[in-house]
Amino acid sequence: MENMQNILDLNGKVGLVTGAGQGVGRQIALHLGAHNAGGVIVNDFHLERAEAVAAEIEKAGGKAIPLQGDVSDFESVAQMVNVGNQHFGKIDIIVNNAGNSGANPELVERGVPFWESNPESWDPWLDVNLRGVLNCCRATIPGMVERKEGRIITIMSDAGRVGEQGLEVYSAAKAGAAGLMRSIARSLGRYMITANTVAIAATNTPAITARLEDEEVLRKMLSHYVIRRVGEPSDVANMALFLASDASSWITGQTYPVNGGYSFNL
């Protein structure tokens, strides 16, 4: 049989994955590294996490560098992008994965109704989930425009599509990031740059590991899913890899739920 082309081969494209020190981001970085990426820039707020993932990629035969950086700080992002460009010569793929409530989740106000919340408590959610995406796009798009090629992928929560009680600001920030992808898609299509969003639901990451150990909590959680299992980081990474590859070159401005049927999309 004639050899079939691997449509998910990245053909030397260089990717930057934010928040890639664990969970979904880690698996996306590993997926890119395993599919002929020219290099993977592994970002995390905690350098030791990024270093561990970069070492995994290199051990498997890929190329990677770890970079500490705070996505909510544009100067930090710009420096990170500059180092990545110096090391690999370009950045073709940006995966905006960093999320949740930032680097210090223990400091975030929780359990307070939105209408009683302190407006200052909104900042961690907005800074990481919306401003962080703005910063990373702003820093990487100029190089993509110059080369007339690029892939922009943002990982969001299904909370941004359906809303989540008690997570009003988080839901708003994620919805804003998806809106940004649609707007960017319209602006950048002429440069052969695509921008898409992956919306995920409960996924087996360190953020929810403790909750999954409670059988009753797990049972109630899964009752909301058509496919009655928790998602795995690889489920999300598979979609991110597809959107990073040439297999998705005529797809832009879309939001893809990877959620086990938690919610449906038209």
N, C-alpha and C positions, 0 to 999 in steps of 0.2 A: 504494500500500500504506500502511496506517495506520502511523504512526511507532511503533516498538517502544521501550519504556522501556529505558534502559541499566541493567541490574540491578547493574552494578558502580559506578554513580555514587554517590559518598560523600555527596552532598547537604549539603555544608558541614561535615561532621564534621572535627574537628581530631585529628591524629595526632602521637604522639611516637615516634620510632624511635631506639633506642640503637645505638651503634656504627655510625652511618650515614655515616661519612666515606669509606667505600670498600666494594667488594665487594657482598655481598648486601644489607647495610643501605642502601647508597647507592641500589641499584635499587629497593628497597621504598619509600624516601622519594620517589624520582622517580615511581614508579607512583601513590602516594597523591596527589602534587601534580598529576598529569596526569588524575586522575579526580574533579575537583571537590571536593577537600578544602578545608575552610575555612581550613586552615593546616597546615603540617608543621613540627614542631620537630625539627631535625636535630641529634642529639647525637653527639659523639665526644670521646674523651679528648684528641685533638689538635684544637684549635680551627680551625686553618687548613684541615683536611679538611672539617670541618662547614661552614665558610664557603663553600668551593668548591661543595659539593653544594647548599646553600641558594641560592647564586647561579644554579646550573643550573635549579632549580625555578622561580625568579622569572623567569629569562630565557624559560622556556617558558610563562609566563603564570600560574604558580601563586603561592602565598603561603608563605613559609618564613622561619624564623629559625634561626641556628646557635647552639648552646649547648655550651660545654665542660662536661664533668661526668664524674665517676668513679662508675660504677654500684655499685661495691663499698662505697661510702661513703654511708650513708643521708642524712647532712646535705647532701652534694653533690646527691644525687637530689632531696631535698625542695626545695632551692633552685631546681634546674632546673625542677621541676614548678611551683613558685610563679611563676617568671618566665614560663613558658609560659602559665599561667592568666591572668596579668596582661596578656599580649600578645594572646592570642586569646580569652580569656574562659572557656575550658574545655579539657579534654582528653578526647576521646571514645574514642580508640584508643591503646593502648600496644603497641608491638611490641618485645619483649625480644630484641634481636638481638645485642647485645654478647656476645662469647664468646672462645673459644680460651683463651690463658693470660694475658690481661690486657695492660696497656699496655707492659710491658717483657718480651717473650717471650724475649729473649736471656738473662735472668737465671734462667729456669726450668730446673730439673734435668731432664736428658733421658738416655735410654739406660741407666737404672739399673732393674733389676727392682723391682717394687713392694715386695717383701718385704725389699729392701735400701735402700729410699728413706728419706730424712729426712722425718719427718712435717711439718716446717715447709715442705717443698717442695710440699705439697698445697694450701697456702693460695691461691696464684694461681688454680688451677683452680676451687676451691670458691668463692672470693670473687666471681669474675666470673660463672661459669656457674650458680651456685645462689643465693648471697647477693645478687647483682646483680638477679636476677629477683624475689626476695623484696622487696628494697628498692623496685624500680620499681612492683611491684603494690601494696605498702603505701602508697606515696605517691600513686598515681593512683586507686585504688578509691574512696576516700571521695567524690570528686566525681561519679563514675559512679553510686554508690548514691544520692546526693542527687538526680541527674537521672533515675534509673531507666533508664539506657541506657549501654552500653559494650561495647567489644571488647578482649579481652586475647589477644595472640598471642605465643607464645614460639617462637623458632627454636632447634632443637636439632640435634645430630648423630645420625645413625643409630647411632653408638657407644653412645648411651644406650638403644637398643632391642636391639641384638645383642651389644654388648660389643666392645671392641677390645684386642687384645694390646698391652701396653705403655702403654695409656691408661686404666688402671683408675680413677684418681681422676676424670679427665675424664668417663669413661663414667658413673660414679656420680653426678657433679654434674648431668649432662644428664638422666639418668633421674629424679633428684630434682626437677628443674624440670618435667618432664612430669607427675610425680605431683602437684606443686603445682597445675598447671593443672586436673587432674581434681578435686582437692579444692575449689579455688576455684569451679569450674563448679557444683558441688553447692551451695555456699554462696550463690552470687550469681544463680542462675537466677531467683529470685523478683523480682529487680530488673531483669530483662531484660538482664542482662550475660552475655556468653558468654566462654569461655576455652578456647582450643585451642592445639595444638602442631603445628609443621611440622618433620618430621625429614628432614634432608638428608644426602646423601653427597658424594662428590668434586665440588666446584663450582669453576668457573674464576674464582678470586679471587686477590688478591696473595699469599695464604698458601701457595698451591701452584703458582704460575706457574712457578717455577724447575724444579720436578719434572716439569711437563708438557713441558718442552723436551727431556727425555731420552726418545727414542723407545722404548727398551726398557722404561723405567719406565712410560711411558704404556700400552704394549701389555699389560704385566702387570696394570696397574690396571684397564684396560677389560675384561680377561678375566673379571672378577667382575660385570660389568654385563650385563643382558639387552639394554638399549639401549646400544649400544657407542659412547657419546660421553660426554664429561665434561659435567656439568650447567652451565648458565649462570645467572648471578644472576637473569635474567628468569624462569627456571623457578620459582624460589622466590618471587619477587615476585608472580607471577601467583596463586599459592595464598594468599599473605598478603593480597593485595588482595581476593580472594574472601571470606576470613574476616573482613576489615574491613568488608565491605559488607553491605547488608541481604539480599543473596542467601543469606547463611549464617545468618539470624536464628534458625533452629530447629536449629542444630548447636552442640553444646557438649561439652566434656570429651573431645574426640577428639584423636588423633595421626595426622597425615597424612604418610606417607612421600613425599617428592619426591626420588627416588633412582635413577631409571633402571633399576629392577629389581635393585638391589644386594641388597635383602632384600624379602620379601613380608610383607604384613600381612593378618590375617583380618578 
